[in-house]
């Protein structure tokens, strides 16, 4: 049985064409591609690529300045933070939440809108595998080109499960029987009608938005369209810890707000969502409120 796309690049001794991540004594990372006969240069000296080619992952190399560097293949979270960008990337903490709470499974049929630099596309493709389907839509051709280069560089070749379309989702969506839809865009509410027709009953819509006003409008629009169960909004934050002997404390810096996530399940056709039992706070909706899509 053949290996999944990109799997051979994730194990075994270093080979020509592999991505290598060096870590210096201060924990700083340097990523490069192995090429026979080339040298890697830093302000702390250099060393030949040939020294790593054929060496096991986790080796230590020393520069001409006698500085030791740990050599490993970059993890996907490392890769997406260092790859070339056209648009902002979906951070690994949010990509992990999307994979978990949008329930991305092997073989899933997924539609993604707002490819950006290809960060989330790489996570989704690795999760669905070669026998799934990811159809990504990006309205900007320059972003799509960068995303395609980043994804193919990570997997080492074009991924057989990926289709990339340049254009607006609501104007070009032709997919049917879709299991999951991920919307990373300024106005996801504009696509709800189109994606609700593509999603299978029980399918999951996941929206990634940056601001509270986008969050509010997205949630209210999902409620108003009437074919989804109650949407679930949240955000996640990461705080690392410093652990050295008895000095155990949270780091001074953390990964705070990057975006909000909203998930909702597609109802069966013709089914009305159950009435919400939780009443909104008094004054949550003014007397003149006429819904999120009045304009």
N, C-alpha and C positions, 0 to 999 in steps of 0.2 A: 504494500500500500504506500503510495507516495506521501511525502510529508506535506503538511499545510504550507501555503505560501509564506515565505519568510522564516519558517522554523529553522532551516539549516543555518541561517545567519545568526541564530541565537545561542548556539552551542558549539563545543569543540575548540580546537586551537585557532588562534587568529589567522585569518587568510587575507590575501590581497583583496581590496574592496570593502573590507569590514570597517564599520565605524568603531572608533576607540575613544573612550573617555578616560583622560588622565586626571588624577587627583593629586595635588601637591600637598606638602606638609601642613599648609594652612587651610586645607579643605576646598581650595578653589579648583574648578573643573575646566578642562580644555578638551574639546572634541575635534577629531580629524579623521580622515579616511586613509587607510593603509595603502601605500603605493610602493612597489619595489624600487629600490635605489634612491628614494627620497629621504630627507632629513626633517625631523621636527625641531623647530627652533623656539626657544623662550628667552627671556632676559636672564634666565639662570643656566643658559647653555643649550646644547642640542644633543640629539642622539639619532641614529639611523632607524628608519622604519623596519629595515630588515632584522633588527634586533627583536622585534615583536612578532614578525611573520613566522608562524609555526609554533610560537610560544603559547602555553595555556593561559586562559583567561585568569585574571587575578595575579599576574606576574608584576614584578617591580623592576623598573628600568631606572638607570642613573644617567643624568646628563653629563656633558663635559665639565660642568660646574659642580659635579658631585652632589646634585640634588636628586632625591629619590621621588619617583612618581609611581603611583599604583595604576595599573592599566586594566580596565574592565570595559565590556561593551555597555554603552549607555542603555539604561532602561527606557521604556517608552515615555514615562513622565519626564525623564531627563532630556530625551530627544526633542519632544514638542516644545520645551522651554528654550532650547538652543537653536532650533531650526529657523531658516529665513522666514520673515513674516510679511504678509501683505496687510492683513487685518489682524486684530488682537486674537489670541488663541483662547480656546476653552481650557481653563486651568485643569491640571490633573485631578484636583479635589472635586471639581464639578463634573468632569468626565466620569470619575468613579461613581459619583452619585447617580448620574444618568444611566450608566450601565446597570446599576443595582435596582434603582426605583422605576426605571422604564423597562426593567426585566428583559434586557437584551440577551437573547439566547442563540445558541448555535443553529444555523439554518434559518434564522428570522429574516423576514422581508421588511426592510426598513427604508423609510424615506427621510432625508435630511435636507433642510433648507437653510442656507447661510453657511457655506463651507468655510469662509474665512481663509485661514492658512493651512487647513487640513488636519488640525489637531484632533478634533472629535472624530473625523472620518477614519483616522488610523485606529483609534480605540474601538470604534464600531466594527471596522473590518476584522480586527483581530478577534472580536467577540463572536461575530456571526459565522466566521470561517469561510472556506472556499465554496460551500454549498448554500450559503445564504444569499441575500441580495441587498445591496445598499445603492439607492439611487439618490445622488446628491445634486441639489440645485443651487447655483450661485449666479446672481444677476450680473456681477462684474467679471469680465473676461480675464483681467489681470490678476484678480484674486484666485480665480479658478486655475490659472496656469501655475501660480506659486503652490497652491494646494496639491495639484497633481504631481509636481516635482517633489514636494516633501513626502507625500505618501509613497510614491514609487521608490524614493531613496531609502525610506525606512524598510520596505518589504524587499527591496532589491530588484523588483520587477513590477509590471502592472498587476494589480490584484484582480483575479477573475470574477470576483463578486461585485466589483465596483463599476457604476456608470455615473458619469459626471455630465450634467447638462448646464449650459450657460443660458440663464433666463429666469424670469419670475416663476415661482412655484405655482401661483394661482392661474397663470396663463399657460403653463406647459405640463401640469401634472396629468399623466395618463395612466399611472399605476393603479391597479386594483388589488383587492385582497391583501392589503398591507397590514402587517402586524404592529408596527410601531412607526410613529412620526415624531421627529425631533425638529423643532423650530428654533433657530438661533438668529433672530432678526429684530429689527426695530419695531415692527407692527405685526406680531403673529396673529392678532385678531382678524387681519385682512384675509388670512388663509383658512380660517376655520371651516367655511362652507366646503371648500375644495377637499380638505383633508378628511372631513367627516364622511364624505362619499367614498374615499379611498380606503379608510380603515375598516377592518373586519369587526363584527360585534365582539366586545371584550378587549379590543386593541387599545393601545396606550398612546395618548398624545402627551408629549413632554415639551414645554416651552422654556427657553432660557432667555431671561431679560435682565437689564442692568439696573433699572430705576424703579422706585416705588410707584410712580405714576404708570409706567408700563405694566408693572405687576398688577395693580388695581384694575386697569382696563382689560388686561388679558383674562383675569379671573372672572370678571363680570360678563365679558363676552362669551366665555365658555358656558357660564350658567344660562345666559340668554338664548344661545343657539338651541338648547333643549335636547340635544342628543348625546350628552355626556353626563356621567355621574358627577357628584360634587368634586370640584378640583381641589388638589392639595398643594398649597404653596409653602416653600421653605427656603432657607439658605444655610450654608455650612461654613464654618471657619476652622482653621487649623492653628494650634499653638504648640510649638515644639518645646521640649524641656532640655535644660542643661543638667547633665548628671556627671559629676566628677567627685568621687569620694563622698563626703558628707555634704557637699555643695549640690543640693538637688532643688532646683527652682525652675519656674517657667522662663523661657527666653524673653528678652525684652521686646523682640519683634515677632509678629505673627502674620499669617496670611488671613486677612480679614475679609471684607466684602469684595467679591468678584462678580456675583450675579445672583439672581433669584431663579429658582426652578419651580415649575408648576406641572403637575401630572394630572391626567383625567382619563377615565375609562370610557370607551365608546359603548353606548347602549345598543340593544337590538333595535332594528328598524320598527318604527311605530310605537315604541315604548316611551312613556313620559318619565322623567326623573322623579323619584320620590320627593315629597315636600321636605324641605329642611326643617328640622325640629329646633335648631338653634336660632334664636331671634337675634337680629343685629342690634347693636347698641343704639340707644335712643339718639337720634340726630345723625346716624351713620349715612342716611339718605335724606337729603333736603326735600322740601315740598315740590321743588321744581325739577327733581331728578327724573329723567326720561330714558335711562339706560345708557350703556357704554357706547352704543353705535348710533346715537341720535344724529350725528353729523354725517 
